[in-house]
């Protein structure tokens, strides 16, 4: 009887080990299948010419499963469904283009209700002020300063300390070109004009007061009155005029 019991236990042990081994193999096989990409997955590598892999927008990731790139190079590798290849490559081609340069000229004009203006020689700038005179009740204008900065299309925040009798700082952001026909394009951007305060804050940091801030667009080779703000203690106002040239 004892031998029969031992034999039964031995058979049960062998059967249990066999089932465990079989299910283990199935589990490993299942994990292997899950780790492999679907059959319609395609892995492709692109060599970018004008942008870096880091600057490829997050919006494009909806078309791919995985993406990787070399740290300092311009090679982008993605794995995606075969059906997404055409759309992904179309959008990538639109992004990977040579960025155009935009020359931004900034004019600061002091507008006064007193007759203390000066002759402004720039003909186009003078025409802008003549039109502004129809709206604002100032008696004279004088040129405070002219500044310029060149930015790249799509560039992020750019700062410029203006040539002015006042400590003025201009920030440009999200600058981009609207339209494709030379001479009929616009440069659109966000900007803020701030004036440095005489005294720092309690932590010793330089403080700026925001005078003008807006989102706008300027016609190519055109002049835009970007804003008007009170400045100084004499009742004068600062007129900010922006001109752009797309290169």
TORKOL-775532 format. One line per field, with one value per residue (C-alpha): residue number from 1; residue in one letter; chain; x, y, z. Coordinates in steps of 0.05 Angstrom, whole numbers, plus 32768, in hexadecimal, padded with zeros to 4 digits. Each point is the difference from the previous one (the first is absolute). Last residue first. Example, Ala and Ser with C-alpha at 12.3 -4.5 7.8 and 13.67 -1.06 7.14 Angstrom:
BEGIN
n = [2 | 1] $
res = [s | a] $
chain = [A | A] $
px = [8111 | 7FE5] $
py = [7FEB | 7FBB] $
pz = [808F | 800D] $
// end
This chain:
BEGIN
n = [247 | 246 | 245 | 244 | 243 | 242 | 241 | 240 | 239 | 238 | 237 | 236 | 235 | 234 | 233 | 232 | 231 | 230 | 229 | 228 | 227 | 226 | 225 | 224 | 223 | 222 | 221 | 220 | 219 | 218 | 217 | 216 | 215 | 214 | 213 | 212 | 211 | 210 | 209 | 208 | 207 | 206 | 205 | 204 | 203 | 202 | 201 | 200 | 199 | 198 | 197 | 196 | 195 | 194 | 193 | 192 | 191 | 190 | 189 | 188 | 187 | 186 | 185 | 184 | 183 | 182 | 181 | 180 | 179 | 178 | 177 | 176 | 175 | 174 | 173 | 172 | 171 | 170 | 169 | 168 | 167 | 166 | 165 | 164 | 163 | 162 | 161 | 160 | 159 | 158 | 157 | 156 | 155 | 154 | 153 | 152 | 151 | 150 | 149 | 148 | 147 | 146 | 145 | 144 | 143 | 142 | 141 | 140 | 139 | 138 | 137 | 136 | 135 | 134 | 133 | 132 | 131 | 130 | 129 | 128 | 127 | 126 | 125 | 124 | 123 | 122 | 121 | 120 | 119 | 118 | 117 | 116 | 115 | 114 | 113 | 112 | 111 | 110 | 109 | 108 | 107 | 106 | 105 | 104 | 103 | 102 | 101 | 100 | 99 | 98 | 97 | 96 | 95 | 94 | 93 | 92 | 91 | 90 | 89 | 88 | 87 | 86 | 85 | 84 | 83 | 82 | 81 | 80 | 79 | 78 | 77 | 76 | 75 | 74 | 73 | 72 | 71 | 70 | 69 | 68 | 67 | 66 | 65 | 64 | 63 | 62 | 61 | 60 | 59 | 58 | 57 | 56 | 55 | 54 | 53 | 52 | 51 | 50 | 49 | 48 | 47 | 46 | 45 | 44 | 43 | 42 | 41 | 40 | 39 | 38 | 37 | 36 | 35 | 34 | 33 | 32 | 31 | 30 | 29 | 28 | 27 | 26 | 25 | 24 | 23 | 22 | 21 | 20 | 19 | 18 | 17 | 16 | 15 | 14 | 13 | 12 | 11 | 10 | 9 | 8 | 7 | 6 | 5 | 4 | 3 | 2 | 1] $
res = [x | x | x | x | x | x | x | x | x | x | x | x | x | x | x | x | x | x | x | x | x | x | x | x | x | x | x | x | x | x | x | x | x | x | x | x | x | x | x | x | x | x | x | x | x | x | x | x | x | x | x | x | x | x | x | x | x | x | x | x | x | x | x | x | x | x | x | x | x | x | x | x | x | x | x | x | x | x | x | x | x | x | x | x | x | x | x | x | x | x | x | x | x | x | x | x | x | x | x | x | x | x | x | x | x | x | x | x | x | x | x | x | x | x | x | x | x | x | x | x | x | x | x | x | x | x | x | x | x | x | x | x | x | x | x | x | x | x | x | x | x | x | x | x | x | x | x | x | x | x | x | x | x | x | x | x | x | x | x | x | x | x | x | x | x | x | x | x | x | x | x | x | x | x | x | x | x | x | x | x | x | x | x | x | x | x | x | x | x | x | x | x | x | x | x | x | x | x | x | x | x | x | x | x | x | x | x | x | x | x | x | x | x | x | x | x | x | x | x | x | x | x | x | x | x | x | x | x | x | x | x | x | x | x | x | x | x | x | x | x | x | x | x | x | x | x | x] $
chain = [A | A | A | A | A | A | A | A | A | A | A | A | A | A | A | A | A | A | A | A | A | A | A | A | A | A | A | A | A | A | A | A | A | A | A | A | A | A | A | A | A | A | A | A | A | A | A | A | A | A | A | A | A | A | A | A | A | A | A | A | A | A | A | A | A | A | A | A | A | A | A | A | A | A | A | A | A | A | A | A | A | A | A | A | A | A | A | A | A | A | A | A | A | A | A | A | A | A | A | A | A | A | A | A | A | A | A | A | A | A | A | A | A | A | A | A | A | A | A | A | A | A | A | A | A | A | A | A | A | A | A | A | A | A | A | A | A | A | A | A | A | A | A | A | A | A | A | A | A | A | A | A | A | A | A | A | A | A | A | A | A | A | A | A | A | A | A | A | A | A | A | A | A | A | A | A | A | A | A | A | A | A | A | A | A | A | A | A | A | A | A | A | A | A | A | A | A | A | A | A | A | A | A | A | A | A | A | A | A | A | A | A | A | A | A | A | A | A | A | A | A | A | A | A | A | A | A | A | A | A | A | A | A | A | A | A | A | A | A | A | A | A | A | A | A | A | A] $
px = [8133 | 7FC0 | 8002 | 7FD9 | 7FED | 7FE8 | 7FE8 | 7FFB | 7FE4 | 8016 | 7FD5 | 8010 | 7FDC | 8040 | 800D | 801D | 7FDB | 7FB7 | 7FF6 | 7FEF | 7FFF | 8017 | 7FFA | 8011 | 802E | 8003 | 8039 | 7FDA | 7FBE | 8004 | 7FDA | 7FE9 | 7FFD | 8004 | 8027 | 800E | 801D | 8015 | 8029 | 8043 | 8025 | 8049 | 800A | 801F | 7FD4 | 7FD8 | 7FF0 | 8030 | 7FF9 | 7FFC | 7FD1 | 8010 | 7FC9 | 7FDC | 7FE7 | 7FDE | 7FF9 | 7FDB | 800C | 7FE6 | 802A | 7FD4 | 800A | 7FEB | 8044 | 8018 | 7FC5 | 8001 | 7FCF | 8006 | 8046 | 800F | 8017 | 7FEC | 8021 | 801D | 8018 | 8010 | 8027 | 7FFF | 8030 | 7FEA | 8027 | 7FFA | 8027 | 7FD8 | 8018 | 7FEB | 7FE5 | 7FED | 7FCF | 7FF7 | 8015 | 7FCE | 801D | 8045 | 800D | 8027 | 7FFE | 7FFC | 7FFD | 7FEF | 7FF9 | 7FD9 | 7FE6 | 7FD6 | 7FB7 | 7FD5 | 7FBB | 7FE0 | 7FB5 | 8001 | 7FD6 | 800F | 8048 | 8009 | 7FF7 | 8036 | 802B | 7FFC | 8012 | 803D | 8017 | 7FFA | 8028 | 8038 | 8018 | 7FDE | 8007 | 7FFD | 7FC8 | 7FFB | 7FBC | 7FDE | 7FCC | 8038 | 800D | 8043 | 800F | 8022 | 800F | 800E | 801B | 7FF5 | 8028 | 7FE2 | 802A | 7FE1 | 8007 | 8015 | 7FCD | 7FF7 | 7FBA | 7FD9 | 8028 | 7FF0 | 7FB6 | 8001 | 802D | 7FCF | 7FC4 | 801F | 801C | 7FC0 | 7FE4 | 803F | 7FF6 | 803A | 8047 | 802B | 804A | 8017 | 8047 | 8019 | 8039 | 8012 | 7FD9 | 7FF0 | 7FB6 | 7FC6 | 7FB6 | 7FCB | 7FB8 | 7FF8 | 7FC9 | 7FEB | 8049 | 7FF8 | 7FDB | 803C | 8024 | 8044 | 802F | 8029 | 800C | 8024 | 7FE8 | 801C | 801A | 7FE1 | 8019 | 7FC6 | 8000 | 7FC7 | 7FE1 | 7FC0 | 7FCA | 7FCC | 8010 | 7FF5 | 803E | 801F | 7FFC | 7FBB | 8016 | 803B | 7FD3 | 7FD0 | 8039 | 801A | 7FBB | 7FF5 | 8043 | 7FEC | 7FBE | 8024 | 8033 | 7FCA | 7FD6 | 803C | 8014 | 7FB9 | 7FFC | 8043 | 7FEA | 7FBD | 8022 | 8030 | 7FC7 | 7FDB | 803F | 800B | 7FB8 | 8006 | 8041 | 7FDF | 7FC7] $
py = [86DF | 801C | 804A | 8019 | 8045 | 800D | 8041 | 800B | 8044 | 8018 | 8035 | 8042 | 801B | 801F | 7FCA | 7FCA | 7FCF | 7FF5 | 7FC8 | 7FF8 | 7FBF | 7FD7 | 8038 | 7FD4 | 8010 | 7FD6 | 7FDD | 7FBE | 800D | 7FFE | 7FD0 | 8006 | 7FE1 | 8033 | 801F | 8049 | 8023 | 7FC6 | 8018 | 7FDE | 7FED | 7FEE | 7FCF | 8017 | 7FD2 | 803B | 8017 | 8029 | 804C | 802D | 7FD2 | 7FE6 | 800D | 7FC8 | 7FF6 | 7FBD | 7FDA | 7FC7 | 7FF1 | 8001 | 8014 | 800C | 7FEF | 8026 | 8017 | 7FBA | 7FD0 | 7FC8 | 8017 | 8008 | 8000 | 7FED | 801F | 7FDA | 8033 | 8047 | 8024 | 804A | 8021 | 804B | 8026 | 8047 | 802E | 7FC9 | 7FCE | 7FC4 | 7FC5 | 7FC4 | 7FBD | 7FC3 | 7FCA | 7FC7 | 7FFC | 7FE7 | 802A | 8016 | 8043 | 803F | 803A | 804B | 8040 | 8049 | 8035 | 803A | 8020 | 803D | 800B | 803F | 801B | 7FC1 | 7FF3 | 7FB9 | 7FE6 | 802E | 8008 | 7FB4 | 8009 | 8036 | 7FD3 | 7FC7 | 8031 | 8018 | 7FB8 | 7FF6 | 803F | 7FF4 | 8046 | 800E | 804A | 800D | 800B | 8030 | 8021 | 7FE6 | 7FC9 | 7FCE | 7FBE | 7FDF | 7FCE | 7FBD | 7FDD | 7FB5 | 7FDD | 7FB5 | 7FDB | 7FBB | 7FC6 | 7FC4 | 7FB9 | 7FCB | 7FC8 | 7FC2 | 8010 | 7FF6 | 7FC2 | 7FE3 | 800C | 7FDA | 7FC9 | 7FF3 | 8000 | 7FCE | 7FD2 | 7FFA | 7FC3 | 7FD9 | 8007 | 8022 | 7FF6 | 803E | 8011 | 8049 | 8010 | 8048 | 7FF6 | 8015 | 7FCF | 7FCC | 7FF7 | 7FD5 | 7FF7 | 7FCD | 7FF2 | 8036 | 802B | 8021 | 8014 | 8035 | 802F | 8000 | 802C | 7FEC | 8030 | 7FCA | 7FDC | 803E | 802E | 8015 | 7FC1 | 7FC5 | 7FB9 | 7FD1 | 7FB8 | 7FCF | 7FC7 | 7FE4 | 7FDC | 7FD9 | 7FBF | 801E | 8010 | 7FC9 | 8005 | 7FE1 | 7FC3 | 7FF4 | 8007 | 7FCC | 7FD0 | 8008 | 7FF2 | 7FC4 | 7FE3 | 800A | 7FDE | 7FC3 | 7FFE | 8006 | 7FCA | 7FD0 | 800E | 7FF2 | 7FBF | 7FE7 | 8011 | 7FDD | 7FC1 | 8000 | 8009 | 7FC5 | 7FD4 | 8012 | 7FEF | 7FBD | 7FEF | 800E | 7FD1] $
pz = [7C62 | 801E | 8014 | 803B | 801B | 8047 | 801F | 804B | 8014 | 8045 | 8021 | 8020 | 803D | 801C | 8035 | 7FD4 | 7FD3 | 7FEF | 7FCE | 7FB7 | 7FD8 | 7FC5 | 7FCD | 7FC4 | 7FC6 | 7FC1 | 7FDC | 8008 | 8022 | 804C | 802D | 8048 | 8045 | 8037 | 8039 | 8010 | 803D | 802C | 803C | 8008 | 8040 | 8008 | 8039 | 8042 | 802A | 801C | 7FB9 | 7FD6 | 7FFC | 7FC3 | 7FDA | 7FBB | 7FCD | 7FDC | 7FB9 | 7FF2 | 7FC0 | 7FDF | 7FB7 | 7FB9 | 7FC4 | 7FC3 | 7FB7 | 7FC1 | 7FE8 | 7FF4 | 7FF7 | 8034 | 8036 | 804B | 801D | 8048 | 8041 | 803F | 802D | 7FFF | 803F | 8001 | 8038 | 800F | 802D | 7FEA | 7FD3 | 7FCC | 7FD8 | 8014 | 8029 | 7FD6 | 8016 | 7FD6 | 8017 | 7FD0 | 7FB8 | 7FCD | 7FC8 | 8014 | 8021 | 7FEC | 8030 | 7FF6 | 8029 | 7FF0 | 8037 | 801E | 7FC0 | 800F | 7FF9 | 8009 | 800F | 801A | 7FFD | 7FE6 | 7FC6 | 7FC6 | 801A | 7FF7 | 7FB5 | 7FFF | 802C | 7FCD | 7FC8 | 8026 | 8008 | 7FB6 | 7FF1 | 8033 | 800E | 8042 | 8010 | 804A | 8032 | 803A | 7FF2 | 803E | 8000 | 7FF9 | 7FDC | 800B | 7FC8 | 8008 | 7FBF | 7FFC | 7FC3 | 7FFA | 7FCC | 7FF5 | 7FE8 | 7FDD | 801B | 7FCF | 7FFE | 802A | 8018 | 7FBF | 7FF1 | 8045 | 7FF2 | 7FBE | 801D | 8039 | 7FD2 | 7FCF | 8036 | 802A | 7FDC | 800C | 804B | 8023 | 8018 | 7FFF | 7FF7 | 7FFC | 7FEA | 8009 | 8030 | 8046 | 802B | 7FCB | 7FF6 | 8017 | 7FF0 | 8013 | 7FEE | 7FCA | 7FE3 | 8041 | 8009 | 7FCB | 802F | 8030 | 7FCE | 7FE3 | 8023 | 8023 | 7FBE | 7FE6 | 7FC9 | 7FBD | 7FDF | 8025 | 7FF0 | 8006 | 801A | 7FF6 | 8028 | 7FE4 | 8029 | 7FD9 | 8024 | 8044 | 802A | 802A | 804B | 8003 | 7FD8 | 802E | 803D | 7FE2 | 7FF2 | 8046 | 801C | 7FD3 | 8016 | 8049 | 7FF3 | 7FE5 | 8037 | 8035 | 7FDF | 7FFC | 8048 | 8018 | 7FD8 | 801C | 8047 | 7FF7 | 7FE6 | 803C | 8031 | 7FE0 | 8004 | 8049 | 8010 | 7FDD | 8024 | 8043 | 7FEE] $
// end
